[in-house]
């Protein structure tokens, strides 16, 4: 708890009005890779508490659209349409299509992580599973040439997942933002130009 409270990104998030320190991870990746532009349609998977949705809404502006999904509730964010539910369910996907109103999705972002059990093998398998679900939705929803950013953890299943992403995107690069804790095995994979 002490580490969290004294974390400079946590303090900065509180000062700058972001809901989580994770906002700085997306800001840093976007600064490097120029993921978001005004007018874009973005889907944010596992959005709660909303740090990434806040960043995306500011970047795409009033002419863009951000649709956030999570099984947990999320306090509303101006410029973000929120759907609470499991995106594996047909009813949630139907709500997503309704929100899209036929618009093309340019970017899917996912900062999802499983509830940690402390059993490394179980936690890694759960993390890869979530990343696979996110990839599946991205492949279904992204327009050709679209972009996908997903959190993964190094370990069992990582190489297989990377290979899977390479089947769907022209280029896949790894990102480890400064806001990621050094001791964390988290990485972000960026799939560029959906095939």
Secondary structure, DSSP 8 states (H G I E B T S, - for coil): -HHHHH-HHHHHHHHHT-SSTHHHHHHHHHHHH----TT-EEEEET-TT-HHHHHHHHHHTTTSEEEEEESS-----TTEEEEES-TTSHHHHHHHHHHHTT--EEEEEE-------S-HHHHHHHHHHHHHHHHHHHHHHEEEEEEEEEEEESSTTHHHHHHHHHHHEEEEEEE--TTS-TT--EEEEEEEEE-
